[in-house]
Amino acid sequence: MIDDIKKRALHRTSILEGQLRGLAKMIENEDYCMDIIAQSRAIEKALESLNRLLLENHLRTHVSEMFEDGGDAREQAVGELLKAFDFDRR
């Protein structure tokens, strides 16, 4: 994993852990539904941000190598990317 991306991804997971704990506390305390939904949506956005980082790492490392190798490796890379975006053709 690329060092900078790893550092940023781990930081985001720490943030997500705190957000999830906060969400559970809000539910337990029976906070206002719209406030709980807002927190849940913030978690979704944080996960999307984490996924973008992980995808960037995958593209810069594994996918670039797989495309250079060509053949089956290239097809595997294409399949993985389609699956990652729920465009799996299988």
JOKA-V219641 format. One record per residue. RES is the residue in one small letter. PHI is phi in whole degrees, -180 to 180 (999 if undefined). D_CENTER is the distance of its C-alpha to the mean C-alpha in Angstrom with 2 decimals. Layout:
[[RES | PHI | D_CENTER] [RES | PHI | D_CENTER]]
This chain:
[[m | 999 | 14.46] [i | -67 | 15.51] [d | -53 | 16.82] [d | -63 | 15.76] [i | -67 | 12.07] [k | -60 | 12.35] [k | -61 | 14.22] [r | -67 | 11.92] [a | -66 | 8.84] [l | -64 | 11.46] [h | -62 | 12.79] [r | -67 | 9.80] [t | -66 | 9.73] [s | -64 | 13.44] [i | -62 | 13.22] [l | -61 | 11.17] [e | -58 | 13.88] [g | -65 | 16.51] [q | -64 | 15.29] [l | -66 | 15.28] [r | -62 | 18.69] [g | -63 | 19.89] [l | -63 | 18.96] [a | -61 | 20.84] [k | -65 | 23.73] [m | -63 | 23.91] [i | -66 | 24.21] [e | -60 | 26.74] [n | -81 | 28.70] [e | 57 | 28.68] [d | -61 | 27.59] [y | -58 | 27.97] [c | -53 | 25.75] [m | -67 | 24.60] [d | -69 | 23.57] [i | -65 | 21.50] [i | -62 | 19.86] [a | -61 | 19.20] [q | -66 | 17.50] [s | -62 | 15.41] [r | -65 | 14.42] [a | -63 | 13.58] [i | -66 | 11.17] [e | -58 | 9.54] [k | -65 | 9.50] [a | -66 | 8.18] [l | -65 | 5.05] [e | -61 | 5.09] [s | -63 | 6.13] [l | -63 | 3.93] [n | -62 | 1.91] [r | -63 | 5.70] [l | -62 | 6.83] [l | -65 | 5.98] [l | -66 | 7.45] [e | -58 | 10.12] [n | -61 | 11.03] [h | -62 | 11.42] [l | -65 | 13.49] [r | -74 | 15.53] [t | -112 | 16.37] [h | -64 | 16.47] [v | -64 | 16.69] [s | -61 | 19.33] [e | -67 | 21.31] [m | -65 | 21.13] [f | -70 | 22.43] [e | -63 | 25.13] [d | -67 | 26.16] [g | 72 | 26.51] [g | 57 | 27.75] [d | -62 | 25.86] [a | -63 | 23.12] [r | -64 | 22.54] [e | -63 | 22.57] [q | -63 | 20.04] [a | -61 | 17.63] [v | -62 | 18.32] [g | -61 | 17.86] [e | -63 | 14.46] [l | -67 | 13.27] [l | -62 | 15.12] [k | -66 | 13.66] [a | -61 | 9.99] [f | -105 | 11.31] [d | 58 | 13.70] [f | -107 | 16.56] [d | -54 | 17.73] [r | -88 | 21.44] [r | -86 | 22.60]]
